Amino acid sequence: MTSGLNWKLRFRAGGGRIGRAFGCAVVALGILCAPACRAAGGKKIIFDTDPGTDDAMALMLALNSPELDVRAITVVPGNVTAQQGLENALRMVSLASRCDIPVAGGAQHPLFQKLITAEFWHGKNGLANIELPASKCKADGRFGPDLIIQLVHASPHEITLVPVGPLTNIALAIQKDPGIVPLVKEVILMGGSIKGGNVNAAAEANIYNDPEAAQIVFQAGWPLTMVGLDVGDKTLFSRKHLERLGQTHGPVNDFIYGVTKFLVELSEKFGDTGSPMYDPLAVGVAIDAALVTAPAMHVDVETRGEFTRGETVANRRNEVERNVLHHFPDGDHYVIEGLDSVLPNAKVCIDVRAEKFLQMFVSRIQGK
């Protein structure tokens, strides 16, 4: 599929006029728009990421999907350190020839706990040990949460946040300016699970890496979709998909082929038939919400449990028992007197049209 994000302006012969390429705006006579024009009419997103392997796949899917207009990339520590993550993000946008997109560093550590990095799963540099060329892009000087705040205010009710790492940057933005919450169109995050974790029995890695930040984000009061571990486990990128991706070539194509080969081989080492597409699926939902089934639930994040810290606790029925204390001759005890409603605060993905999504992913990376 030809990406709407890579169309370029061309000069027309005669008259010195500058033509438009499929809706790219001309800023002024003789001045071209950004090197790679934004998707005309695409959903405006801010991609918040801890650039590891599946983050790389998610980013390249976003950059090569005409439905999306990537307005900024903000970096959070998680899979790798903040410094390594920023370097990875800059190299990837350079590879994709998208230096027009601001890339900003954000938080340097979780709100209250020590950072846990995941080179074990993502390679020493977070990108499957693939050394991309030095970036031609420069980091934006703004602090990531400040950039989020500025862009949301500049485009009220138009920005979708797509965080695919720990939620530290998003929480910091809320804490600094709670006024952004009603101005954000929606949040589509990769994180959490309602069927057990991958860090331990209860918690998924992104939430576990900053549970306090996650609780802030879930309780903010904005439209939120949780693309969790359990639904991501249904989207296995297998040898079949790898072979198809290997049939075509291009800078992005070859990079993602290397990343997915690393992940498929790692998955096979642990007895799996493919690699779950956790972060890319969040971008997939931003592209097409019909890919998933996502009923509304109330989700809280456990921040204190000895065995459950970082667990996303979902109330599937959106109600709780009402217990009332009564006094009896033989002592006091609570009596259940009914049910109270609990308002949902998230759409929780429970199923996915996996093969349709995987085909979408491969087709949009091929030849890029």
C-alpha positions in Angstrom: 0.0 0.0 0.0 1.2 3.5 -0.9 1.6 5.6 2.2 -0.1 9.0 2.2 2.7 10.1 4.6 5.4 10.0 2.0 4.0 12.1 -0.9 6.2 15.0 -1.8 5.5 18.3 -3.5 6.7 18.8 -7.1 7.3 22.0 -9.0 5.1 22.4 -12.0 6.6 23.6 -15.2 5.8 27.1 -16.2 4.7 30.1 -14.1 6.9 29.1 -11.1 3.9 27.6 -9.4 4.1 25.0 -6.7 1.6 22.2 -7.1 0.0 20.3 -4.4 0.5 16.6 -3.9 -2.7 15.0 -2.7 -3.8 17.7 -0.3 -0.5 18.8 1.1 -0.8 22.5 2.0 1.5 25.1 0.4 2.8 27.3 3.1 3.9 30.2 0.9 4.9 30.7 -2.7 8.2 29.0 -3.3 8.2 27.2 0.0 7.5 23.5 0.3 5.7 21.8 3.2 7.5 19.3 5.4 9.8 16.8 3.6 7.1 14.1 4.0 3.7 15.6 3.9 1.2 14.8 6.6 -1.7 12.5 5.9 -4.5 14.7 4.6 -7.4 14.4 7.0 -5.7 11.7 9.1 -6.4 11.2 12.8 -4.0 13.4 14.7 -2.0 11.3 17.2 0.8 11.7 19.7 2.8 8.5 19.9 4.3 8.0 23.4 6.9 5.3 23.3 9.7 3.4 25.1 11.4 2.4 21.9 12.0 -1.3 21.9 11.2 -3.8 19.2 7.4 -3.8 19.2 7.5 -0.1 19.6 9.5 0.1 16.4 6.9 -2.0 14.6 4.1 0.2 16.0 5.9 3.4 15.0 6.5 2.3 11.4 2.9 1.2 11.1 1.8 4.6 12.2 4.1 6.4 9.9 2.9 4.3 6.9 -0.8 4.5 7.5 -2.7 7.3 5.7 -5.4 7.2 8.4 -3.0 8.6 10.9 -1.3 12.0 11.2 1.6 11.6 13.7 2.0 15.0 15.3 4.7 14.2 17.8 6.7 11.3 19.3 7.4 11.5 23.0 9.9 9.1 24.7 9.5 7.5 28.0 11.9 5.1 29.8 10.8 1.4 29.9 12.1 -1.1 27.5 15.4 0.9 27.5 16.6 4.0 29.4 15.3 7.4 28.5 18.6 8.3 26.7 18.7 5.1 24.6 15.0 5.4 23.8 15.4 9.0 22.5 18.3 7.9 20.3 16.3 4.9 19.0 13.3 7.2 18.2 15.5 9.7 16.3 17.2 7.0 14.3 13.8 5.5 13.3 12.2 8.7 12.2 15.4 9.5 10.2 15.2 6.1 8.5 11.6 6.8 7.6 12.6 10.3 6.3 10.2 12.0 8.8 12.4 14.7 10.5 9.4 16.9 10.2 7.9 15.2 13.2 9.0 16.5 16.6 10.7 13.9 18.8 11.0 14.9 22.4 12.5 13.2 25.5 10.3 13.1 28.6 10.5 11.5 32.0 13.8 10.0 33.0 12.3 7.5 35.5 9.0 6.3 36.9 7.1 8.4 39.4 8.0 6.6 42.5 10.0 3.4 41.8 13.2 2.4 40.1 13.2 1.8 36.4 13.1 -1.8 35.0 14.6 -2.1 31.5 14.0 -5.1 29.2 17.1 -5.6 27.0 16.6 -9.3 27.7 13.6 -9.2 25.4 14.5 -6.4 23.1 18.2 -6.7 22.5 21.1 -4.6 24.0 20.0 -1.4 22.2 16.3 -2.2 22.4 16.1 -2.6 18.6 17.0 -6.3 18.2 20.7 -5.3 18.2 20.2 -3.7 14.8 22.4 -0.6 14.4 20.5 1.9 12.3 22.4 4.8 10.6 23.0 7.9 12.7 20.0 10.1 12.7 19.7 13.2 10.5 16.9 14.4 12.8 17.4 16.5 15.9 15.6 16.1 19.2 12.9 18.7 20.0 14.1 20.8 23.0 10.7 20.7 24.7 10.0 18.3 27.6 7.7 15.5 26.4 4.8 16.2 28.7 5.0 19.9 27.9 4.9 19.1 24.2 1.8 16.9 24.7 0.1 19.8 26.6 0.9 22.3 23.9 -0.3 20.2 21.0 -3.5 19.3 22.8 -4.3 22.9 23.4 -3.4 23.8 19.8 -5.8 21.2 18.5 -8.6 20.8 21.1 -10.8 17.6 20.7 -8.6 16.4 17.8 -5.6 14.7 19.4 -5.5 11.0 20.1 -2.8 9.9 22.5 -1.3 6.5 21.7 1.0 5.5 24.6 2.7 2.1 24.1 5.1 2.2 27.1 4.8 3.1 30.8 2.4 5.9 31.3 4.8 8.3 33.1 4.7 11.1 30.5 0.9 11.0 30.2 0.5 11.2 34.0 3.0 14.1 34.2 1.1 16.0 31.6 -2.2 15.5 33.5 -0.6 16.6 36.8 0.9 19.7 35.2 -2.3 20.7 33.3 -5.5 18.7 34.2 -7.3 20.9 31.7 -6.0 18.8 28.8 -8.2 15.9 29.8 -11.5 17.2 28.3 -9.5 18.4 25.3 -8.0 15.0 24.3 -10.1 13.2 21.7 -9.3 9.7 23.1 -6.5 7.6 24.6 -5.6 4.3 23.1 -2.9 2.6 25.2 -1.1 -0.7 25.1 -0.9 -2.0 28.6 -2.6 -4.1 31.2 -4.4 -7.4 31.1 -7.6 -8.9 32.6 -6.2 -12.5 32.4 -2.9 -12.4 34.2 0.5 -10.7 33.5 3.8 -11.3 31.8 6.1 -9.7 34.5 4.5 -11.9 37.1 1.2 -13.7 37.6 -0.8 -10.4 37.8 0.9 -7.5 36.0 1.7 -6.5 32.5 5.1 -4.8 31.9 4.0 -1.3 30.9 1.7 -0.9 33.9 4.1 -2.6 36.3 6.9 -0.2 35.3 4.8 2.8 36.7 1.5 1.7 38.4 0.9 5.1 40.0 1.2 6.8 36.6 -1.2 4.2 35.2 -3.8 4.8 37.9 -3.7 8.5 37.2 -4.3 7.9 33.5 -7.1 5.4 34.0 -8.9 7.6 36.4 -8.5 10.9 34.5 -12.0 10.8 33.0 -11.3 10.8 29.2 -12.3 8.3 26.6 -9.8 5.4 26.9 -9.2 2.1 25.2 -7.0 -0.5 26.8 -5.3 -2.8 24.3 -3.9 -5.3 26.8 -1.6 -8.2 27.0 -4.3 -10.9 26.7 -5.7 -9.6 23.4 -2.2 -8.9 22.0 -1.3 -12.6 22.6 -3.9 -13.4 19.9 -1.9 -11.5 17.2 1.1 -13.8 16.7 3.5 -12.7 14.0 4.7 -16.1 12.7 7.2 -17.5 10.1 4.5 -17.2 7.5 4.3 -13.4 8.0 8.0 -13.1 8.2 8.5 -14.9 4.9 6.0 -12.5 3.2 7.7 -9.5 4.6 11.1 -10.8 3.4 9.8 -10.9 -0.2 10.0 -7.1 -0.5 12.7 -4.6 0.3 13.2 -1.0 1.4 14.9 0.7 4.3 11.9 0.4 6.6 10.9 -3.0 5.2 14.4 -4.4 5.8 14.7 -2.9 9.3 11.3 -4.3 10.4 12.1 -7.7 8.8 15.2 -7.8 11.0 13.2 -6.8 14.1 10.5 -9.4 13.5 13.0 -12.1 12.7 14.7 -11.4 16.1 11.3 -11.6 17.8 10.1 -14.7 16.0 13.3 -16.6 16.8 13.1 -15.4 20.4 9.5 -16.6 20.7 10.4 -20.0 19.2 13.1 -20.4 21.8 10.4 -20.2 24.5 8.1 -22.6 22.7 5.8 -20.1 21.0 4.8 -20.2 17.3 5.1 -16.4 16.8 5.6 -13.1 18.5 2.7 -11.1 19.9 2.1 -7.7 18.3 1.4 -5.8 21.5 2.3 -2.2 20.6 1.4 -2.4 16.9 -2.1 -3.5 17.8 -2.6 -0.3 19.7 -1.8 1.6 16.5 -4.0 -0.8 14.6 -6.9 0.1 16.9 -6.2 3.8 16.2 -6.5 3.0 12.5 -9.6 0.8 12.7 -11.4 0.3 16.0 -13.5 -2.4 14.3 -10.4 -4.7 14.5 -11.3 -5.4 18.2 -14.1 -6.2 20.5 -13.9 -3.8 23.5 -16.7 -3.7 26.0 -16.8 -0.9 28.6 -15.5 -1.8 32.1 -14.3 0.1 35.1 -10.5 -0.4 35.5 -8.4 0.3 38.5 -4.6 -0.2 38.9 -3.4 -2.0 41.9 -0.5 0.1 43.5 0.0 -1.6 46.9 -0.5 -5.4 46.6 2.5 -7.6 47.5 1.7 -10.0 44.7 -0.6 -7.8 42.5 1.2 -4.4 42.2 0.6 -3.2 38.7 -2.4 -5.4 38.0 -5.3 -3.8 36.0 -8.4 -4.8 37.9 -11.4 -4.7 35.6 -15.0 -4.8 36.8 -16.6 -6.7 34.0 -20.1 -6.3 35.4 -19.7 -2.6 36.3 -21.3 -3.1 39.7 -20.4 -3.8 43.3 -22.2 -5.3 46.2 -23.5 -2.7 48.7 -22.5 -3.9 52.2 -24.2 -2.2 55.2 -23.1 -2.5 58.8 -25.8 -3.8 61.1 -25.9 -4.3 64.9 -27.1 -7.6 66.2 -27.3 -8.9 69.8 -24.4 -11.3 69.1 -22.3 -8.6 67.5 -22.0 -6.4 64.4 -21.5 -7.6 60.9 -22.1 -6.4 57.3 -25.2 -7.4 55.3 -25.4 -7.3 51.5 -28.4 -5.1 50.7 -28.1 -4.8 46.9 -25.9 -3.7 44.1 -24.4 -0.3 43.2 -23.4 0.7 39.7 -19.8 1.5 38.9 -19.3 3.8 35.9 -17.0 2.3 33.2 -13.8 4.3 32.5 -12.3 2.3 29.7 -13.1 0.1 26.7 -11.2 -3.1 27.3 -10.2 -5.1 24.3 -11.1 -8.8 24.7 -10.9 -10.1 21.1 -9.3 -9.1 17.8 -9.6 -10.0 14.2 -6.0 -11.1 14.3 -5.3 -12.2 10.8 -6.8 -9.1 9.3 -4.6 -7.0 11.5 -1.5 -9.0 10.7 -2.2 -8.7 7.0 -2.7 -4.9 7.4 0.7 -4.6 9.1 2.7 -6.6 6.6 1.1 -4.8 3.6 1.9 -1.4 5.0 5.5 -2.2 5.7 6.2 -4.0 2.5 8.5 -2.1 0.1 8.9 0.9 2.4 
